[in-house]
Amino acid sequence: MSVDKIELSQRTLKPEPPKPVDPFVLAADQHAALDLTANRVISASAGTGKTHTLRALYVGLLTGRVVPGGSWLSEDVWLKSDREPAFKPRAIAAVTFTKKAAAELLDRAQQALELLLQRHDLPPVMREHLRQCREEISSAPVCTIDAFCARLLRESGMSSPAPIAFTTLEASEADELLE
């Protein structure tokens, strides 16, 4: 399996605008990261637009602008499509390294859905799909790797090897156990 590495370039951080930014306005390197015709590793440092890029990918999957194995659809092709997008928030696992990053990604995805629902040119099927996504997004699996694994174990119930009432060991608790 080959993997293409996309390096996002450094950008000057600007203050957040008062209204949500269009999730689909991207720089060329960010846009390249959304082409799902090949495997991708996105490498980026602070201030390069990682969260903006990941939000575009996440919302792109929800809206059908991009599908696994496919390229990004132009806006006019996307708006003319009469098929209902296949993904709901519960079907997309977005795994981050920190709780802060997960919360930020989820918040920005919610803002993007609100912004999209303000559009007057959305086909009725898309508008209804986005309304449902807005209602369901707060319970989407956008979390850290440990939270994602704990969720999988809890959802598997009795077939899980973990005890039913298990908890995730925090770093401070691990230090105490080692002493």
N, C-alpha and C positions, 0 to 999 in steps of 0.2 A: 504494500500500500504506500503510495507516494503522498507526501504532504508538502504543500506550498507554504512557505513562510511569508507573511505579510508584516512588514515593519511600518508602523504608523509614525509619521513625522511629528516633530515637536511643534507645538502651536503656542502662540501667546494667549494666556488665559485672559478672558474678558469677563466683566461682571455679567451675571445672568440677566437677560432681558426681563421686563416685567411680565410678559406673557410667554407661554410655552413655545419653544423653538420647534419648527417643523421637523419631525423626526426623519424625514427623507431627504433633507438638504445635507449633502455630504461632500467632503473633499474626495479627490480621485482615489487616494490610498484607502480611505474608509469605505468607499464604494466597492473597491476590489475585494474587501473582506466579506462582502455580502454575496458574492458569486458562489453558489453552493454546488457548482459542477465538479469541484475538486475538494479534497480535504484541506482544511486551513488551520494554521496555528497563528493566532494574532498576538504579536509581541509589541508591547507599548509601555512607555514610561508615563509618569505623571504629566497631565496637561495635554495629552495627545488626542483626546476625544474617545477613549475606550468606552465609557458609559454611553455616549451619544451613538457610537457605532453599534454597540450591543443592543441598545434600545431600538435602533432602526432594524436590526436583524429580528429581534423579538416581535416587534409590531409588524414587520414585513411578513413574518410567518403567520401572525394572526389575521392579517388582511388579505393574504394570498399574493402579495407583491413578489414573494419569493417562496419557492417550495424546495424541499430537499432534492438535490440532484439537478436543480434548475438555476437559471440566471434571473437576475432582477428584472422585473417587468417595468417598462416605461409607464408613466402615469396614464397616458391615453389608452394604452392597451389594457392596463389594469382596470380602469373605469368602464371599459366596454365589455369586459368579461362578465358573462352571466352566470358563472359557476359560483357556488357558495364556498368561501374559504374552508379548508379542511380542519384547521386547528383552532382549538379553544385553549384558554390559558392553562388549564389542568394538564394538557397534552404536551407542554413544552417545559422541559427542565432547564432552568438557567442557574448554573452553579457558579458561585463566586468564592473568593478566598476569605472575605470578611463580611460580617453582618451589616456593616455600614454600606458596603458596595451593593449587597443584595437589596437593602432597603431603598437605596438611591435608584437602582435599576427599576424596581417595582414602582416607585413613585413617578419616575420619568415615563414609564410605560403607561401608567394611569393618565398622566397629563397628555400624552400623545393620543390616547383613545378619546379623551375629551375634545382635543383639538380637531381630530378627524370627524367626530360627530357633529361639529359645528359647520362642516362643509355642506353646501346645498346641492352638490353634484354627485353625491353618492347614490348608487343604485339601491333600491329598497331592500334587496336581499343583503347587501353589504351593511347598510345602516342597522338592520335588525341583528345581524351577526355581531357588529361592534357594540351594540347595546348589551347583548348577552355577555360579551367579553368583559365589558365594564363592570357588570354585576359579579362576575366570577373571578376577576383578577386578584382580588385580595387573598384568595385561598390558593393561588398558583404556586407551584414549586419553584420559587425564586429564593434561593437560600445558599448557605455555605455547604460544603461537601459533607461535614458531619451532620448537619441538620437534614440534608437530603437522605443520607444513609439511615438516620434514625426514623425518618418518615417512612422509608421503604420497610424497615423492620416492623414498625407499628401497623402499617397497612397490611402486612402479611399475616397478622394475627397469630393464631395458634400454630400455624406452620412455620413461624419464625423461630430460630434457635435462641433468640433473646427472651429473657423473662418478660412477662406482660407489662409490669410496672417499671421497666428499666429507665434509667436517666443517663444522660450524656455526662461524662466526667469532664469537669472544667479544669483548666490548667492549674489553678490554685489548689484544687482538690488532689490532683495528681502529685503535685509537689509535697503535699502533706502525707500522702501515702508512701512516698519514697523516703521520707525522713524517718 
